[in-house]
Amino acid sequence: MSDLLYSEIESDLRASVREVLDDKAPWTSVLAGTEKDEPYDAALWRAVAAQLGCAGLPVPEDLGGAGATWRETAVVMEELGRSAAPVPFLSSAVIATAALVAAGERDLLTRLASGERIAVLAVPFSTAPGDAEATVRAEDGAVTGAVTSVADGMAADVFLVPAAGGLYAVDAADARRTAVTSLDMTRRLADVVLSGAPARRVAEGTGAVRAGLMTGAAMLASEQLGLAERCLDDTVAYVKTRYQFGRPVGSYQGLKHRLADLWTSITQARAVARHAASCTAAGDDGTAVAVAVAQAHCSAVALKAAEECVQMHGGIGFTWEHPAHLYLKRAKADSIALGTPGRHRAALVALVDLPPA
């Protein structure tokens, strides 16, 4: 049975990451960044990935990592979700790193662990584990093809490209990238075109790609948990201080019930997200089931929490000058990323061998 409680080390890690994010990524800075052309916050990335060493948490110590597990990485993801941080952590430090660990790649993994390089798995961001279809062909040490809607594609130094025969590493400078107008401007998408780009095969088959996407889906649940918790905290704080008809709006029973229901859903989300992270860290046989359950639940909870945050803040919650829209856009984008809740429920049916309805 998974231990769903946070260890002392995990709690200390959370405090350190939150302190950095509060200092370097307040919501005003995140909002300002959405209006700039930079694909991510480079200074914040250096602080989180390199200075705190979070990019190397699940990487073995002999490769320059911390030798920790995906449980610790999940804690970081929760905090990044709370702030909607504009950094390529999910893309590089989770999905690409997990794929390279599964592939047994060493040189590139060492550079990712130090935060020196950013690698991105070149698949559409909506791709669920097990659904990756190669749209790129490999021939004579080069790859040719196109991939749409790649998360953090403009931030990448290296693309990990699934193609017939395996997974290939391609220098981003050899690809043609086009920024896509993204719903969530804190995690931007790009279309990637490869025309005979030099490539090095780092893995055979599809196992490494599946491992990267499965781990990404597990860690995304933790990000959704952190986002939902932030929405609830901000909403509760607001309804305690917003007065109408001479009393705090939070004292009205209708809002109390909605907030209580949301708190219950978030508590459940914490359990399934922690279970998915623990199974992923342990390489448990039930990881696929745990991830499907976590994504099916946490996606909906994060979106609901963000919607309630907007609505219960009233008029101010609908303005550009309030962070609620940042959380709503991140929640909606996350609900599509790495498989929709419906896709994960369908996967769960097959995994546990449920009879058709």
N, C-alpha and C positions, 0 to 999 in steps of 0.2 A: 504494500500500500504506500502511495506517495506521501511524503511529509509536506503538507501544504503550508506549514508555518515558515516564516522567514527566519533564517539563522542570524546570529549576531553579526557575522561578516556581511551578510546581505543587507542588513539594516544599516551598517556603517557605510557600505557602498552606496546605498540609496541617499544617505545624507550628503555624501560627498558630491554625487552627481547633481542633486537638487540645488546644492549651494552654487555650483558652477552655472547651472541653468538660470537660477534666479539672478545671478550677477551678469551673465553674458547674453541671456536670451529672454528678457522680459517680453511680455506680449507686444509692447509698443515697438520693440526692435524687430520682432518677428513680422508684425504688420508692415513696418517700413520696408522690410526685405522683400515682401511680395510685390512691391512696386519697382524693384530694381531688376537689372538684367542678369545679375549673378545667379547661377543655378543652385547655389547653396551658400551657407555662411562658413567661409573658410576658417575664420578665426575661432568660431565655436567648434568646428570639426577638429582643429588642432588641440583645443583644450580637452575635448571629450575623448577623442581617439588616441592622441599621442601623450598628452600630459597626464591624464588620468589613467591611460592605458586600457581604456574600455574596448578598443578595437581588437585587442589581443586576448580578451578574457578566455575564450574557449580554445585558444591555440596552445599546443604543447610548449613547455618552457624551452625545450631544445631548439624551437623555431622562433624564439623571441617573444612568445606569448606568456600569459599569466598562468596557464595550466589549470584554469578554473573550469566551470561547466556552463552549459546553456541556462542553468538556473540563475546564475549571476548575470548573464546577458539579459535574461528576461526582466530582471530588476531595472537594468539600465533602460530597457525598452519602455517600461512603465513610466519612468521619469521623462523620457523623450516624448512620450504620448501626452503627458500632462502639459507640456509646454508647446506641443506641435512644432518641435525643433526642426529647423530647415537644414538637416545634415543627412548624408547618405549612409546612415548607420545600418538601416535594414537592408539596403541593397548590397553594401560592401562587407560590413562587419558581421552580417548574419548570412544572407543568402549565398553570396560569392564565397565567403569563408567556409561555410558548411559544404559547399560543392567541392572546394579544393581539398578540404580535409578528407572527404569521401574518396577523392581521386588520388590521394597520397602525394599531391603536389607539395613541394617544399619551398623553392626559391620565391615564387610569387606569394605564397602564404606568409612567409616571413615579412615581406614588404607590406602586406595588408595589416599584419599584426602591429606593426610600428606606426601605422597611420600614414606611412610614406606614400603609398599608392592607394587608389580607389578602383576597385573592380566591380563590374556590374554584369549580372547574368542577362544576356541579350534575348529576353523573351517578353512578350506583352505582359504588362503588370497584372492583368486580370487572369493570368494562367494559374490554374489550380495544380496541386501536386498530381503527377501522373497524366496531365493533359498536354504537356509540352510537345509540340509538333515542330520538327525542323523545317524552317522555311529557307534555310541556307544550305548550299551544297559545298562540299570540300573536294578539292582536286589539286594534286601536285603541290601540296604545302600552301594552298591559298583557299580562301572562302569567298563565295559570291552569293548575294541574296539580300533581302530586306526584312527588317523587323520593325513593327510599329509599336508605339506606346511603351517604350522602355523606361522604367522608373529611374531617375537620376542619370539618364543617358548623357546629358550634357556635362555632368560632373565627372564622368568616368575617365580614368587613365588607361584602363584595360577592359576590354569586353570578353566575357566568357561566352562563346557562341556555340550553341548546340547545332550540330550538323550530322548528316549521315555518317555513321562510323564513330562518333564520339563528341567530346567537348573540346573546343579549341580556344586558345588565348590569342587575342588580336589587339595590337596597339590601337588605342582610340584615335590616334593621329592618322591611321590608315583607313578610317571610316568616315563617311559623310553623314553628319548629324544635323537634324532639323528640329528645333524646339517646337513643341506642341503646346497650344494653349490648354492649360490644365485646370481642372476644377479646384484642386488643392495646390496652390502656388507655393506651399512650403515643401512639396515633394513633386518636382516637375517631371514631365514626360518628354520623350524625344523619339523621333523616328530615326532609325539607323539603316544606312545603305552600305553594303560591302561589295566592292567591285574588284575581285582578284586580290583581296587584302592578304598579305603574308600572315600565316597562322601556325601556331604550334599546338599539337594535340596534347592535352593534359589528362584526358581520360577516355577510355573506350566505353561504348554503350551509353545507356541512359541513366545508369544508377546515380552518378554524381549530380546530374540535373534534378532528379527526383529528390535526392537528399537535401539539396539546397532549397527547393521549393517547400518541402515538408517542414524543414526547420524554420524557414521564413514564415510559414503559416502559423506555426506554434508561437513564434516570437511576436508576430503581429497581434495575436490575441492579448498578449501582455501590454502592447502599445494601446490597444483599444480599451483595456481595463484602466490604464493610467489616464487616458483621455476622459473616460466616463467618470472617474473619481474627481477629476478637476472640474468637470461640468457640475457635478453634484455639490462640491464644496463651494464653488462660486455662487451657485443658485441659492443654497441655504444661507450663505452670508448676506446675499442681497435681500432676500425676503424678510430677514430679521430687521433690516434697517429702512426698508421702503414702507412708508406709511400711506394709508388711504382710509378716509373716514375716521381718522384719529387713532388708528391701531395698525401695527405691522401687518403687511399682507400675509406674512407667514403664519399668522395666528388663525387664518381662515381654514376651515376644515377641508375644503376642496383641494387646496394646495398641499396641506399636510398629507392627505392620502396619496396624492400623486408622488410626493417626495419619498414617502415611506415605501411605496411600490418600487420606485427607482432604486432606493437603498437596498431593498431585498434582491433585486435583479443584479445589482453590482456585486453584492456579496456572493451570489451564485457564480457570477462571471469570474470573480477572484479565485474561486475554488477550481473551476474548469481550466482557467488559464494557468494556474500554478501546477495543476496535474499534467497539463500538456507539456509545460516546461520541464517538469521532473522526469516524465517519460522520455522526452527527447534527450535529456542529459544522461539518462541511464541506458539509452538504446533499448528501451523496453519493447517487447513484442506488440504491446497494445498502443504504441505511439500513434499509428495512423488513426485508430479509433478516437484516442484522446484529442488529437488535433482537429478531427472533423467535428467533434462535439464542441470544442472550444471556439472554433471559427463560426459554427452555426449559431452559437449563443452570444458570443462577445460582439460580433458584428452588429447584431440587432440592438444589444444593450447600449453600445457606444452611440449609435445613431439616435436612439430614443433619448439618451441623456443629453445629447447636444441639442435636439429639438426642444426638450423641456427647458434647457438653459436659455435658449432664444426666447421662448414664449413667456417664461416666468420673469424675465427681465423687462417685459413690457416693451415700450417704444424704444428704449435705449438699446435693447437687445437686437434690434433690427438695423442698427446703424453701423457704418464702417468704422466708427471710432470706438467700438466695443469689440472685445476679442471673441464674442460668442460665434461670430460667423467663421472665424478661423477653425474653431473646434467642429462646427457643423460640416464644413467642407472636408476637413481631414477625416471625420467619421464616415461621411458618405463615400469618399474615395477609398477608404479602408474597407468598406463593406463590399466593394467590387474587387479589391485587390486579392490576388492569390486564390481566387474562387469565391463566388457569392455564397451566402448562407444556404441557398437552395442547392447549389452544387455540392456543398459539403454534406448536407442532409442526404442527398442522393448517394454520395460516396459511403455514408454511414450505413445506409440500407444494405448495400452490397457487402460491406465489411463485416457486419454482424449477421448476415444471411437472413434478413427479414423477408417474409413472403410479400409479394406485390399486393397493393391495396385492392 
